[in-house]
């Protein structure tokens, strides 16, 4: 449900746009009548005499275009509330590796830059669709990972640093998820949503060549589970059994790689 503020903004934008349409149409009609009426006059001599009128007409046309842009922005892309972030993510790398049809490793490496002093904890989340809970550990000495709240389908966790960061200081995190799924119940995909300013993003899938996966779909969308993605790119495996996708990360966009469940080749 829209708030009264959003309703008033949209109403004002609609009023301005409708008024600009009528005013612009009237001005263009008047300009057409003027051109017809003065069609026999030498235009180069007459233009300086009517510079104010021409400037007014062009200005009105510009106001129409500007109003259209503002109206569409307010109606279809309402401004987001101001948000505060603790970190910039300089590099976010996510890797999913098959060791067998039942054992996998999910790895998330992030290079963080503190936006203010006094930070010693980074909070993130994950969702594993298999039935057996993953074993999670930090790959960096001195850092520890602690599960916290469960929210909807997400498990939140904290990565605690051995020291407090200063503003502008960088730190690397490296979480390793050891996964097991003997019932083959997990949904084959990896994804991430950009919730903090992120400079670089990479998603990698590693599959042994004997596992038959033909294609991987790389999708950019508004959110996880979006009905229609903004963009879809289809990638195929090389001889090394690896696919890497490096999309340009944009705030509040969702990036997902999905594939079909692999099968062992009959020649394997």
Secondary structure per residue as TSV (DSSP state, phi and psi in degrees):
chain	resnum	aa	ss	phi	psi
A	1	X	-	360.0	133.6
A	2	X	-	-73.8	146.3
A	3	X	-	-78.4	158.9
A	4	X	H	-55.9	-35.4
A	5	X	H	-63.8	-46.8
A	6	X	H	-62.7	-38.7
A	7	X	H	-63.8	-44.2
A	8	X	H	-65.6	-39.4
A	9	X	H	-63.2	-45.4
A	10	X	H	-65.9	-38.7
A	11	X	H	-63.7	-44.0
A	12	X	H	-64.0	-43.0
A	13	X	H	-63.2	-40.9
A	14	X	H	-63.9	-42.6
A	15	X	H	-62.5	-44.9
A	16	X	H	-63.4	-41.0
A	17	X	H	-67.4	-44.7
A	18	X	H	-63.2	-42.9
A	19	X	H	-62.9	-40.5
A	20	X	H	-65.1	-36.6
A	21	X	H	-62.3	-47.8
A	22	X	H	-64.9	-43.4
A	23	X	H	-64.7	-43.4
A	24	X	H	-63.3	-42.0
A	25	X	H	-62.9	-41.3
A	26	X	H	-63.6	-43.5
A	27	X	H	-64.7	-42.1
A	28	X	H	-65.2	-38.7
A	29	X	H	-63.3	-44.8
A	30	X	H	-61.2	-39.7
A	31	X	H	-64.0	-38.8
A	32	X	H	-63.7	-43.7
A	33	X	H	-61.8	-40.3
A	34	X	H	-63.3	-42.5
A	35	X	H	-63.7	-42.9
A	36	X	H	-64.8	-43.0
A	37	X	H	-64.4	-33.8
A	38	X	T	-111.2	30.1
A	39	X	T	-66.4	-22.4
A	40	X	T	-92.9	0.4
A	41	X	S	-89.4	149.2
A	42	X	-	-69.6	111.9
A	43	X	H	-66.0	-35.2
A	44	X	H	-64.1	-30.7
A	45	X	H	-81.6	-30.3
A	46	X	H	-82.9	-25.8
A	47	X	G	-56.1	-45.7
A	48	X	G	-61.1	-29.3
A	49	X	G	-71.1	-22.8
A	50	X	G	-119.0	27.1
A	51	X	H	-61.9	-37.0
A	52	X	H	-66.7	-42.8
A	53	X	H	-64.7	-43.2
A	54	X	H	-64.4	-41.1
A	55	X	H	-62.8	-37.9
A	56	X	H	-64.7	-42.1
A	57	X	H	-64.4	-47.0
A	58	X	H	-64.3	-38.0
A	59	X	H	-64.1	-39.6
A	60	X	H	-64.3	-39.1
A	61	X	H	-64.8	-40.3
A	62	X	H	-64.6	-38.4
A	63	X	H	-62.6	-38.5
A	64	X	H	-60.4	-46.5
A	65	X	H	-64.9	-42.8
A	66	X	H	-63.6	-42.5
A	67	X	H	-63.2	-40.0
A	68	X	H	-60.4	-44.8
A	69	X	H	-63.0	-44.7
A	70	X	H	-64.7	-41.1
A	71	X	H	-62.3	-46.4
A	72	X	H	-66.4	-37.0
A	73	X	H	-63.8	-45.2
A	74	X	H	-67.4	-36.2
A	75	X	H	-79.7	-41.5
A	76	X	H	-105.6	-19.6
A	77	X	S	-134.2	69.7
A	78	X	-	-61.3	144.0
A	79	X	-	-63.7	140.3
A	80	X	-	-79.9	151.0
A	81	X	-	-60.3	149.9
A	82	X	-	-63.8	132.3
A	83	X	-	-121.9	150.6
A	84	X	-	-112.7	134.8
A	85	X	-	-121.3	143.9
A	86	X	S	-84.6	-32.6
A	87	X	E	-133.2	153.9
A	88	X	E	-98.9	136.8
A	89	X	E	-97.2	105.9
A	90	X	E	-74.3	-31.6
A	91	X	E	-155.3	123.7
A	92	X	E	-122.9	114.1
A	93	X	E	-122.0	128.1
A	94	X	E	-124.0	130.1
A	95	X	E	-130.7	135.4
A	96	X	E	-121.1	122.9
A	97	X	E	-124.0	129.6
A	98	X	E	-86.3	128.1
A	99	X	S	-99.2	-32.3
A	100	X	S	-156.7	-174.5
A	101	X	S	-71.9	-10.5
A	102	X	S	-121.6	-9.1
A	103	X	E	-127.5	137.0
A	104	X	E	-146.8	164.0
A	105	X	E	-129.5	127.9
A	106	X	E	-110.3	129.3
A	107	X	E	-130.5	135.6
A	108	X	E	-129.3	113.2
A	109	X	E	-111.7	130.9
A	110	X	E	-136.2	130.0
A	111	X	E	-97.6	117.2
A	112	X	E	-106.6	146.6
A	113	X	E	-125.2	123.0
A	114	X	E	-68.3	134.6
A	115	X	S	-92.4	-7.3
A	116	X	S	-155.6	164.8
A	117	X	S	-82.3	158.4
A	118	X	S	94.3	8.9
A	119	X	E	-90.2	134.6
A	120	X	E	-137.4	3.8
A	121	X	E	-137.8	137.7
A	122	X	E	-118.2	131.9
A	123	X	E	-109.3	134.8
A	124	X	E	-146.8	-172.4
A	125	X	E	-148.2	163.7
A	126	X	E	-150.7	165.1
A	127	X	-	-142.1	116.9
A	128	X	-	-109.8	124.1
A	129	X	-	-89.0	-4.0
A	130	X	S	-75.3	168.3
A	131	X	S	-85.1	-24.2
A	132	X	S	-95.8	128.0
A	133	X	-	-64.0	138.1
A	134	X	-	-74.2	155.4
A	135	X	E	-94.6	121.1
A	136	X	E	-115.2	133.1
A	137	X	E	-145.3	160.5
A	138	X	E	-91.6	136.6
A	139	X	S	-89.0	4.7
A	140	X	S	-117.5	126.3
A	141	X	T	-62.7	134.8
A	142	X	T	95.4	-17.2
A	143	X	-	-97.3	144.6
A	144	X	E	-129.6	151.9
A	145	X	E	-119.1	136.8
A	146	X	E	-136.1	120.3
A	147	X	E	-64.5	144.0
A	148	X	E	-123.4	-110.5
A	149	X	E	-86.8	156.4
A	150	X	E	-107.2	128.4
A	151	X	E	-132.3	114.8
A	152	X	T	58.0	-124.0
A	153	X	T	-94.2	3.3
A	154	X	E	-99.1	142.6
A	155	X	E	-104.1	117.4
A	156	X	E	-89.4	154.7
A	157	X	E	-150.7	163.4
A	158	X	E	-119.9	137.3
A	159	X	E	-104.5	120.2
A	160	X	E	-103.1	128.9
A	161	X	E	-90.3	154.2
A	162	X	E	-74.1	-11.5
A	163	X	E	-143.8	163.0
A	164	X	E	-85.0	135.7
A	165	X	E	-86.9	151.6
A	166	X	-	-96.8	160.2
A	167	X	T	-58.2	130.6
A	168	X	T	87.5	-10.2
A	169	X	-	-75.9	143.4
A	170	X	E	-107.9	150.3
A	171	X	E	-146.3	144.6
A	172	X	E	-104.5	136.2
A	173	X	E	-114.9	151.2
A	174	X	E	-149.5	99.8
A	175	X	E	-99.9	137.9
A	176	X	E	-119.6	121.9
A	177	X	E	-107.8	112.7
A	178	X	E	-89.0	119.4
A	179	X	E	-117.0	143.1
A	180	X	E	-136.8	135.6
A	181	X	-	-149.5	73.8
A	182	X	T	-64.9	-20.9
A	183	X	T	-91.4	0.1
A	184	X	-	53.3	49.1
A	185	X	-	-99.7	-13.3
A	186	X	S	-76.3	153.4
A	187	X	-	-86.8	123.2
A	188	X	-	-76.6	90.5
A	189	X	E	-162.4	157.7
A	190	X	E	-131.9	148.2
A	191	X	E	-157.3	167.0
A	192	X	E	-155.7	144.8
A	193	X	E	-109.2	139.1
A	194	X	-	-88.3	103.1
A	195	X	-	-111.3	-6.3
A	196	X	S	-133.5	153.4
A	197	X	-	-52.5	122.6
A	198	X	B	-127.4	127.6
A	199	X	S	-86.7	-40.2
A	200	X	-	-140.9	140.7
A	201	X	E	-137.4	138.0
A	202	X	E	-143.4	133.8
A	203	X	E	-123.0	131.2
A	204	X	E	-131.0	137.1
A	205	X	E	-120.9	126.5
A	206	X	E	-118.6	121.9
A	207	X	-	-133.8	132.3
A	208	X	-	-56.8	140.3
A	209	X	T	-56.2	-27.6
A	210	X	T	-74.8	-10.8
A	211	X	B	-85.5	126.5
A	212	X	-	-87.6	97.4
A	213	X	-	-124.5	119.6
A	214	X	-	-81.6	-47.1
A	215	X	-	-139.5	155.4
A	216	X	E	-126.8	133.0
A	217	X	E	-99.3	123.8
A	218	X	E	-109.5	114.5
A	219	X	E	-121.1	138.5
A	220	X	E	-110.4	126.0
A	221	X	E	-145.9	179.9
A	222	X	S	-79.0	-28.4
A	223	X	S	-164.3	168.1
A	224	X	T	-66.5	132.3
A	225	X	T	81.7	12.7
A	226	X	-	-60.0	138.8
A	227	X	S	-65.4	-43.0
A	228	X	S	-125.6	115.2
A	229	X	-	-72.6	157.6
A	230	X	S	-68.2	-43.9
A	231	X	E	-142.6	147.2
A	232	X	E	-133.9	128.6
A	233	X	E	-122.6	131.4
A	234	X	E	-102.4	125.9
A	235	X	E	-119.1	149.6
A	236	X	-	-117.1	153.6
A	237	X	-	-77.3	146.2
A	238	X	-	-90.1	-169.7
A	239	X	T	-68.1	-24.3
A	240	X	T	-83.4	-1.1
A	241	X	S	68.5	31.7
A	242	X	E	-130.3	140.3
A	243	X	E	-127.5	129.0
A	244	X	E	-122.0	134.7
A	245	X	E	-124.7	125.6
A	246	X	-	-122.0	72.5
A	247	X	-	-72.9	158.8
A	248	X	-	-79.7	113.7
A	249	X	-	-72.6	133.8
A	250	X	-	-126.2	143.0
A	251	X	T	-56.4	134.0
A	252	X	T	68.2	15.7
A	253	X	-	-96.0	157.9
A	254	X	E	-118.3	135.4
A	255	X	E	-123.4	130.9
A	256	X	E	-142.1	135.3
A	257	X	E	-111.0	128.1
A	258	X	E	-134.7	151.3
A	259	X	E	-150.8	167.7
A	260	X	-	-82.7	157.6
A	261	X	-	-63.4	126.2
A	262	X	-	-72.1	158.3
A	263	X	-	-132.9	148.2
A	264	X	B	-72.9	132.4
A	265	X	-	-63.2	144.7
A	266	X	T	-65.8	-18.4
A	267	X	T	-92.0	-4.2
A	268	X	-	-81.4	360.0
